[in-house]
Amino acid sequence: MRLDLFLKSSRLCARRTVAQQLCEANLVSVNGIPGKPSTAVKPGDEIAIRRRDRVATVQVLSLPNSRQTSRSEAATLYEIVSEEKLEE
């Protein structure tokens, strides 16, 4: 599954365009490598998302079965590994 679609389906990003913009700005990495919107994501991958002064790292547990995911299903797709506040 594409990275931008996973971020939208898992509700880590509100819209696919937001996920694409974060990827293009090098604010998302997959397994330590900057992720493009088309980067393939599979269970076991670690995704780090930087927003403002925070970095959240999640581990992909499973991929959604359909494009539409409920809130309860979206929460089962990943596990939060860490959340850090960046010092400026």
MOTA-V575831 format. One record per residue. N is the residue number from 1. RES is the residue in one small letter. PHI is phi in degrees with one decimal (999 if undefined). Layout:
BEGIN
N & RES & PHI
N & RES & PHI
END
This chain:
BEGIN
1 & m & 999
2 & r & -66.2
3 & l & -59.3
4 & d & -63.9
5 & l & -68.9
6 & f & -65.0
7 & l & -61.3
8 & k & -72.3
9 & s & -63.0
10 & s & -82.5
11 & r & 65.4
12 & l & -75.0
13 & c & -128.2
14 & a & -68.6
15 & r & -136.6
16 & r & -64.3
17 & t & -64.6
18 & v & -65.1
19 & a & -62.2
20 & q & -63.8
21 & q & -65.2
22 & l & -63.0
23 & c & -64.2
24 & e & -67.7
25 & a & -88.7
26 & n & 58.4
27 & l & -101.4
28 & v & -124.9
29 & s & -130.4
30 & v & -117.8
31 & n & 54.3
32 & g & 83.8
33 & i & -110.4
34 & p & -52.2
35 & g & -97.8
36 & k & -91.3
37 & p & -56.5
38 & s & -90.8
39 & t & -60.0
40 & a & -75.3
41 & v & -116.3
42 & k & -137.4
43 & p & -55.5
44 & g & 101.0
45 & d & -70.1
46 & e & -107.8
47 & i & -114.9
48 & a & -109.6
49 & i & -121.1
50 & r & -104.1
51 & r & -137.2
52 & r & 47.8
53 & d & -109.4
54 & r & -131.5
55 & v & -125.4
56 & a & -110.7
57 & t & -115.5
58 & v & -125.4
59 & q & -109.3
60 & v & -74.5
61 & l & -95.6
62 & s & -157.9
63 & l & -105.5
64 & p & -68.5
65 & n & -80.7
66 & s & -139.7
67 & r & -66.9
68 & q & -90.6
69 & t & -125.5
70 & s & -78.9
71 & r & -61.5
72 & s & -67.1
73 & e & -69.8
74 & a & -60.7
75 & a & -69.2
76 & t & -89.7
77 & l & -80.2
78 & y & -146.2
79 & e & -129.9
80 & i & -74.6
81 & v & -88.2
82 & s & -158.9
83 & e & -135.1
84 & e & -122.0
85 & k & -98.7
86 & l & -84.1
87 & e & -86.8
88 & e & -106.9
END
